Amino acid sequence: MSESTQRFTVICPCCEATLVVDARTGALISHAEKSKPVASFEEMAKDLERQKQTREQIFAQEMGSLKDRERLLEEKFREAMKKAEKDKDKVYRNPLDLD
C-alpha cells in the first residue's frame, strides 16, 4: 500500500484547519491551522478599541448585578429569619445524623 492511501486529509468545517488522520488506527498524525491574513495597523487598532468597549460593557453589567445582588441577598436573609422565627420551637435534626 502506498503512503497516500494510508492517510486521510480532512478540512475542519469550523476552523478550516487541515487534519491528517491515519486510515488504519484513526489517530491524528498532524494538524495545521489555517493561516490568518495579516491585518493592517488601523484594523488592529479598531479591533482593540472594540475589545476595550466590550470589556467596559461587561464590567459595567457585572457591577450593576453586584449592586442588585446585595439587595437580593438581604431579602433572602430576611425570609430565612422569618422562617427561623416561625420554626424556632422545632428541634433541629441534622440530616446526616439520621443514618
Backbone torsions as a table, in degrees:
resi	resn	phi	psi	omega
1	MET	NA	139.4	-178.7
2	SER	-80.8	165.1	-177.3
3	GLU	-61.4	-38.4	-174.6
4	SER	-72.5	-25.8	-179.1
5	THR	-82.8	-11.6	179.5
6	GLN	-90.8	-2.5	-177.6
7	ARG	-132.4	148.0	173.5
8	PHE	-114.2	139.7	173.7
9	THR	-107.2	122.9	-175.2
10	VAL	-122.7	137.9	174.9
11	ILE	-101.7	123.5	-180.0
12	CYS	-67.5	129.6	179.9
13	PRO	-72.0	-21.1	-179.6
14	CYS	-81.9	-60.9	-172.8
15	CYS	-103.9	-1.7	-179.8
16	GLU	59.4	29.7	175.2
17	ALA	-79.6	153.4	178.7
18	THR	-98.1	123.9	-179.8
19	LEU	-115.2	135.4	174.7
20	VAL	-111.6	121.3	-173.8
21	VAL	-118.9	136.8	176.2
22	ASP	-71.3	132.3	-175.2
23	ALA	-69.8	-37.5	-176.2
24	ARG	-78.2	-46.1	-174.3
25	THR	-95.7	-22.8	-176.3
26	GLY	79.6	9.8	-179.1
27	ALA	-79.0	146.4	178.1
28	LEU	-78.2	121.1	-177.8
29	ILE	-90.5	-46.5	178.9
30	SER	-149.1	161.3	-177.7
31	HIS	-141.3	128.2	177.9
32	ALA	-130.2	118.3	179.5
33	GLU	-73.4	152.3	178.5
34	LYS	-68.8	134.0	-179.7
35	SER	-72.9	136.4	-179.3
36	LYS	-94.9	138.7	178.4
37	PRO	-68.2	144.5	179.4
38	VAL	-76.3	126.6	-178.2
39	ALA	-87.4	161.5	177.4
40	SER	-76.4	164.2	-178.8
41	PHE	-61.3	-39.8	-179.0
42	GLU	-65.2	-41.4	178.6
43	GLU	-64.1	-41.4	178.6
44	MET	-65.4	-38.0	178.3
45	ALA	-65.9	-41.0	177.1
46	LYS	-63.9	-40.6	178.9
47	ASP	-63.5	-41.8	177.5
48	LEU	-63.7	-37.9	178.3
49	GLU	-65.7	-41.4	177.0
50	ARG	-62.9	-42.4	178.0
51	GLN	-62.2	-39.8	178.8
52	LYS	-63.0	-44.7	178.8
53	GLN	-63.2	-40.7	178.4
54	THR	-62.4	-44.3	178.4
55	ARG	-61.3	-42.5	-179.6
56	GLU	-65.5	-38.2	177.9
57	GLN	-65.0	-44.9	179.4
58	ILE	-63.2	-41.5	179.2
59	PHE	-62.8	-44.6	179.3
60	ALA	-63.6	-39.2	178.6
61	GLN	-64.2	-43.4	179.7
62	GLU	-66.4	-38.4	177.6
63	MET	-63.7	-40.3	177.3
64	GLY	-64.0	-40.0	-179.7
65	SER	-70.1	-30.1	177.2
66	LEU	-68.4	-37.8	177.0
67	LYS	-64.7	-42.6	178.6
68	ASP	-69.3	-32.2	-179.4
69	ARG	-62.1	-40.5	179.7
70	GLU	-60.4	-42.9	178.8
71	ARG	-64.6	-43.3	179.6
72	LEU	-64.0	-41.1	178.4
73	LEU	-65.3	-37.3	177.8
74	GLU	-63.9	-41.8	178.0
75	GLU	-65.0	-42.1	178.1
76	LYS	-63.0	-39.8	178.8
77	PHE	-63.5	-43.1	178.2
78	ARG	-62.0	-42.1	178.3
79	GLU	-64.2	-40.4	178.3
80	ALA	-65.3	-37.8	178.0
81	MET	-66.2	-40.0	177.0
82	LYS	-62.1	-43.0	179.7
83	LYS	-65.6	-39.1	179.2
84	ALA	-66.3	-38.8	177.4
85	GLU	-64.6	-39.9	-178.8
86	LYS	-68.5	-35.8	-176.4
87	ASP	-101.7	21.8	-174.7
88	LYS	-70.5	-19.8	178.8
89	ASP	-81.1	-17.5	180.0
90	LYS	-79.7	142.8	177.0
91	VAL	-82.4	131.1	-179.6
92	TYR	-76.6	130.9	176.4
93	ARG	-118.3	123.0	178.0
94	ASN	-70.3	126.9	-179.0
95	PRO	-60.9	-25.5	179.8
96	LEU	-75.7	-20.2	179.1
97	ASP	-79.7	-10.2	-177.8
98	LEU	-77.8	-11.2	-179.5
99	ASP	-67.5	NA	NA
